Amino acid sequence: MEDGDYDANIAYYCLHKLHKWPSEYDSLPKWEKAFVIAAVQVKQKADEEAAKEAKKAGRKGKRKR
């Protein structure tokens, strides 16, 4: 996520990726917010790894001339 208020970034993620209003995220109990944050972090890491693998696979298919 971009720099700035981390909680606001998570609320932004919830809005755009999970289609949940920031007020829904904000009203969650502390333990549930912690779960959402952890889940977002796991998803981001998995997405980064998948992007690396896709880039790596794309390079394998290219031949040198």
Phi, psi and omega per residue, in radians:
M1 nan 2.767 3.139
E2 -1.266 2.848 3.113
D3 -1.105 2.830 3.121
G4 2.177 -2.763 -3.133
D5 -1.206 1.976 -3.060
Y6 -1.056 -0.756 -3.133
D7 -1.073 -0.682 3.106
A8 -1.159 -0.635 3.101
N9 -1.139 -0.686 3.095
I10 -1.147 -0.734 3.101
A11 -1.068 -0.689 3.088
Y12 -1.080 -0.790 3.110
Y13 -1.043 -0.792 3.127
C14 -1.030 -0.717 -3.135
L15 -1.125 -0.869 -3.010
H16 -1.464 -0.573 -3.094
K17 -1.723 -0.598 -3.073
L18 -1.839 -0.117 3.141
H19 1.006 0.710 3.065
K20 -2.023 2.391 3.136
W21 -1.160 2.543 3.094
P22 -0.960 -0.589 3.120
S23 -1.139 -0.534 3.081
E24 -1.164 -0.786 3.106
Y25 -1.099 -0.790 -3.081
D26 -1.109 -0.516 -3.100
S27 -1.478 -0.042 3.133
L28 -1.202 2.609 3.025
P29 -1.126 2.780 -3.071
K30 -0.944 -0.761 -3.100
W31 -1.161 -0.598 -3.137
E32 -1.297 -0.639 3.040
K33 -1.064 -0.731 3.132
A34 -1.061 -0.690 3.102
F35 -1.133 -0.782 3.127
V36 -1.061 -0.780 3.136
I37 -1.055 -0.799 3.133
A38 -1.104 -0.721 3.133
A39 -1.125 -0.709 3.096
V40 -1.109 -0.732 3.122
Q41 -1.106 -0.730 3.106
V42 -1.107 -0.758 3.135
K43 -1.096 -0.763 3.138
Q44 -1.096 -0.739 3.139
K45 -1.130 -0.750 3.111
A46 -1.098 -0.713 3.111
D47 -1.118 -0.706 3.115
E48 -1.119 -0.748 3.130
E49 -1.134 -0.722 3.123
A50 -1.119 -0.681 3.111
A51 -1.137 -0.710 3.096
K52 -1.093 -0.768 3.141
E53 -1.123 -0.710 3.125
A54 -1.124 -0.721 3.126
K55 -1.136 -0.739 3.124
K56 -1.092 -0.774 -3.138
A57 -1.146 -0.605 3.108
G58 -1.145 -0.619 3.124
R59 -1.268 -0.575 -3.133
K60 -1.106 -0.582 -3.083
G61 -1.340 -0.272 -3.108
K62 -1.477 2.428 3.103
R63 -1.854 2.539 3.097
K64 -1.355 2.564 3.098
R65 -1.959 nan nan
